[in-house]
């Protein structure tokens, strides 16, 4: 348990919160949209801004790391204690595109505070959640009287997460010695709700492929040739139909190999969450649930792998009829992966399965995009328990529950390359509207994030020794 006094931390945060929010608003004014080349200079300006602010915070080492794309920011603050563990914080300073025409009530890059909420692109995803670490470490020092953090503290804030992190793994591999850590804190996530504080324990991985099926060298007459030559669109449909069985299990041989099964304890923890399926369906804009037999909705989206058809095409799509056998058809598939699955083995299994099902007379090509590995932190890991204790102190002793994320991100690259546990610390809530118009962050929760980090460094220093 950290010896950081709760009252001293809150006093410091209250005294400095106004300046902290002014600084955050200043950063949000920089339209660091990594997906749009017109904003390349803004992404660089965002990195420069953050580097300068980290220097003001007290980090003695602050560097901008170039990549073939957008720059990342690295900072380091040694503890000074010879046996102090090392913790790396990950986040990103790039943001999603935004304009008034998307439905924003005001300029998305002119932040405003209304009713205890700060609105602006990046307020929650992810500048707000990166920036709370600056005030958090200062509160930690002020409350304990230390001149350096209780852990060797490192930050890596990338500039391309909203563009798929195309250069991130190579950057981590190149700088692995500089980034070495005993634990990684990812502050690019959220909580269940405003009234249910939670810690995420894992994210699914991702394998992504496109399959192109080629039949005749051109579209041909279905009356003259139909029934006598293979139709690539029919083959595409049969592949999709064969992807799942009647209980929605994925039929690809070897797909489930190595999966770490859900424990009874994890299923009980998921069941504790105030999940309302009817409300969830409204959010999903869906009219019913469907998924792998034997699992609840939360278990399906957090802890089970999936195979999804994202797109299918081929043949005539215009008005009226056109009696042809098309020359080609296309499928786009994604596979969400869970702990224990190896993306390379899954890709091989998918390729073998497709090849075995394509008939003679059809040529096919299958192309995989860059994959993402799944990551999972065991519930009993001491670093995870530190996060839980620190967050509980910030939330006045409230019980912290556990979630996972159904999506995918670069956190697994940090776990894989650095061989360190990944912990997720975020205070954003679903209503914050990531990637949507009028993105916002709840200011009281943002300051709870500050308070959590102020307690976390001392707790981790004791837990990881």
N, C-alpha and C positions, 0 to 999 in steps of 0.2 A: 504494500500500500504506500502511495506517495505521501510524503510528509508536508506537502504543499497546503497551507491553511486555506480553507474554502473562503472565509470572509475576506482575507487579504487578496485573493484572486479576484473576487467579485468587485471589491473596491477599486482595484486597479483597472479592471475592464470598464466599469462605469465611468471612471475618470477619463478614459481615453477612447471611448466608443465613438464620440462625435467625430474626432479627427480620423479614426479608422474608417468610418463610413464615408467621409469626404474623400479620403484616398481611394477607396474602392470605386466610388462614383467616377473619379478621375480616370481610373484604369478602364472602366466600362465604356468611357467615351471613345476609346481606341477601337475601331472596327476591325479586329484581328480575324478576319474570315479567311481561313486557310484554303478553302475550296475555290476561292475566286482570285485568279492571278492579279486582278486590278488592286487587290488588297495586300499584295506581297510586302509592300513597304510598311503597311500598318501592322502586319504580323511581326515584322522586325522591330517596329517602334514599341509594340507591346512587350517584346522580350527585353528591350532596352529599359523600358519603364520598370518592369519587375526587377531586373537586375539592380537598378539604382535603389529601389525601395528595400530590397533585401540587404543591400549594403547599409542603408540607413537603420535598418532593424538591428544590425550588429553582426551579421555574418561576415567573418573575416575573409572568406573565400567566396567570390561570386564570379561566375564565368558564363559567357554565352557560347554555346556549342553549336557550330554550324552543321547542317546536314545537307544532302542534295536537294532538300526541300526547305521547310521552314526551320528556324533556329529553336533550340531548346535552351533552358536556363538551368545551370547547376550552381548550387550553393552548399557550403560546408561550414559547420561550426563545431570544432572539437570540444569535447567536454572538459578536458584537462585531468579527469580522473583516469588513472592508468588502466583500471579494469572496467571502464564504462562500455556498455554495449553500443552498437552502431545501428541507427534507425534511418531509413531512407523514406522520404515522403514523395509520392508521385501525384501529379495533377497535370492539367494542360491549360495553356493561355490562349489558344485559338477558340473561336466561337463559330456557331452556325450562321449562315446567311440570314439577313433580316432586312425588311423594308416596310414602310408604312402600308404599302399596297397589299402586304400579306395579311393585314387585319390588325396591325398594331394601333393602339389608341393614340400614341404619340411617337416621336422619333425613337426607334429602338436603341440608338446610341447616345441618347440624352437621358440618363437615368433620372428617375424621380421617386420620391418616397411618398406613399399614400397609405394611410391606415396601418402603419407598422410594417409595410412591405416596400422593398426596393425593387422597382421595375427597370428592366434593361437587359439587353442581350448579354449573356454571360453572368448575370447576377447569381444564378445557382450553378450553371453548367459552363465553365467550372471556376471562373475567376473568384467568385465569392468563397467557394470552398477551398481554394488554394490560399486566398488572402487571409483567412482566419488564422492560419498558422503563424503569421507575422505578429499579431497581437497576442496570440496564445503563448509564444515563447517568451515574449517580453513580460507577460503576466507571471509566467513560471519563474523567471529570474527575480522579478520584483518581490514576489511573495516568499521566496526562499532565501533571498539575499545572495544568490549565486551570481557569478560574473560570466558563467558559461552554462549551457544546458547540462542536465544530469546524464544525458546520452550524447554520443557523438552524432550530431544531427546533420543529415544531408537532405537536399531537395533536388528533384529532377522534374522540371516542368516543361513538357514538350509543346511543340507548336503545330502538330499535325493530327491530333487525335480525331478531330471532326472531319478529317479527310482519310481516315482509315489507318493512320499511323504507318505509312508505307516505309519509313526509314527508321522506325523506332527500334526494332530488334537489332538491326545492324549497329545502331548507336550504342545500345546497351552492351552488345558483345564487344565492341571496340573499347568501351570505357569500363569494362567489368571490374577492373581493379579499383578504379576510382569510386565505383558505385557499391562495392562490397558492403554488405550489411547483415545484421543478425535478424532483422525484421523489416518489412516494407509496409508502409501505411499508404493506402490509396484513398485519396479524398476526391473521388469522382463518382459518388454514389449517393444513396438517400436512405430515408427511414420509411417505415410503414405509413405513418401519419403524424399529424401534429401532437396527438395524444398518446401514441404508441411508439416510443423510441426503440429503435432496433439497430442491430449490427448485422451487416451482410457477411456471410461466411464463404461465399463462393460464386463464381460466374461460369457459365457454360462456354465451351469453345465453339469453333465454327469451321466447317469445311464447305466449300462453295464450288459448284461445277456447272458447266454448260455442255450439253450434249447436242451434237448436230448429226442428223441421220440423212444419208443421201441415197436416193433410189434411182429413178430414170435420170438421164442426163438433162431432161427438160420436162416440163409438165406435159402429160400425154392424155389422150382421149380415153375416158373411163369406159366407154362402150366398146371401143376397139381392143383395149388392152386389160380392162378391169377383170379381176378374177384369175388372171394368168401371170401377173407380175407382182412383186411385193410393193406395198404402199408404205412409205416412210411415216406418214401421219398415223396410220393404223399401228405401226410398230411403236411410235411414241406413246400413243394412248395405252397400249398393252403394257409398256414399261411402267407407266404411272399407276395403272390398275394393279400391277403386281408388287408395288412398293410396300404395301401394308396388307396384313391378313384381316380377318373379320373382327379381331379384337384390337386392331390398330397397332399391332406390333410390327416393327420394321422387319422385312423378310430377307434382307441381304445377309448371307452367311458371314458370320464373324463380326457383325456390326456391334453386338453387345459384349464382345470379349473384353475382359479386364475391368468392367464397370464396378466401382465401389458401391455396393447396395446401400440403400437408406437403412439406418438403424431404427429400432423402435423408439429410441430416445429422440432422434431427429423428427420422426413423424409426429410424435407427441408435441414437440416444440412448434412445429408448423401448425398443428391443430389448435394451439393456444391463441393464435393470431385472430383478431376479429374480422374474419373474412366473410363477406356477404356475396354470394355467387351472383345474385340478381344485379347488384350494383356493378360487380366486375363485368358482367355481360354488357351492361350499358356502356361502360368505358370501352369495351372491346368492339362496340357496335355490331355485336353478334346476336343471333337469335337462339343459340343453344351451345352446349359444350360437347366436345367429342375428343377422345384421346385414348391413350393406352389403358387397357383394362387393368383394374386392380390398384389404380392410383388416383388420388384426389387431384383437383385442378391445380393447386399450388405445387404439389409434388410433380405433376407433369411439366410445369413450366420452369421449375427450379432445379429438379434433380433427376430428370429422365432425358435421354437423348431423343432427338426427333429427326424425321426426314420430311421435308416440305417441298412441294412443287410451287415455285415462285412464278413461273411463266411457261406457256406452251404455245407454239405457233407452227404454222405450216399450211399450205394450200390456200384456196381462195377464201377471202374474208369480206368481200364486197357485197353489195346488195344483189338479191336474186341468186340464181344458181349458175354454176360453172362446172360442167361435168368433166373433171380432170382427175388424174392421179398426180399429186404434186411431186415435184422433183426432190424436195427436202422437207424436213421438219426439225424443230428445235425444242429443247427442254432446258429450263434453268432450275436447278435443285440446290437446296441448302440443307446441311445437317448440323444441328446443334448437338454438341458433345458434352459429356459430363466426366467427372474425375475417373481416371482409369482408362479412358479411351485415348488412343494415339491417332492424331489426325492423319499421319502418313499411312497407317494401317487401314484406317477407314477409307481413305482415298483408293488404296489398292483393292479393298473389298468391293467398293462401288464399281471400279473399273472392270473387275473380273465378272461381277454380276451382270453388268450391261453387255459385255462381250458375249457372255453365255446365252443371252436372250435375243440378240440381234440375228435375224435369219439370213441365210445366203441371199445374195442379191442386194443387200443393204450394206453400205459402207458407213462407218460412224467415226466421229472424232469426239473425244471428251477432254475438256480443258478445266483444270482446277485453278482457282485463284489462291492467293496466299492464305494459309489457314491460321487459326488462332487456337491455342491450347486451352483446355479448361483449367480452372484452379479451384482448390478447396482447402480451407483451413480447419483442422480438427477442432471440435468444440472444446476439448480439454487442453488446447495449446496455451501455455502460460502467457504468451503475448496477446492472444485473443482475450484472455481473462483480464489482462491489464486494460484493454480498450473498454471492456464491459464495466469495470470498476470506475474508470475515469468518466465515462459517460453517465453512469448512475449518479455520481457525485454532482455532475453538472445539472442533472435532471432531478435533484432533490431526493435522491434515494429511490427513485422509481425503478421498477424491475425492467431490465433491458431484455428484449426478446430477440430472436434470430430469424433472419431471412436469407435467401439466396437471390441472385439475379438471373433472369432467364436469358438476358442478352450476353454479348461477348465484348471483350476489350483487351487492351494490351497488358493488363496486369499479369496474365499468365507468362508473358515474356520475361518479366522481372523475376517471377518465381522460378522459371525454367533456367534462365541464364545465371542468376545470382544464387540459386539454391537456398532461398530464404523464404520463410512463410510470409504470405500476403494477408494483411488485415485491412478491412474496409472501414473507413471512418467518414461518414457523411451525415449531413443534417437536412438535406433537401427532402421535400415531400412531393407526392404526386401532383398536387395542384400548382406546383411551381412552373409547369409548362415547358420542360426542356424541349428545345427545337421548335417550339410553337410560338405564335404571336403572344405578346405581353408576358414574356418570361419574367419571373420575380423570385425573390427570396424572402422568407419570413425573418424579420430582423431579430426577433427574440430567439429563434432557433439558430440563426447565424452566430449570435453571441454565446449560445450554448455550445456551439462548436469551438469557439475560442476557449471557453472555460474547460471543455473536455481536454483540449491539447495542453492547457496549462497544468493539468493534473497528470497527463499521460506520461510525460517524459520521466518524472520521478518514479512512477509506478513501473514503467518498463525497465528503468535502470536497476530496480530491485529484482524484478521477475526474471530478467535474462542473464543475470550474473551467474 
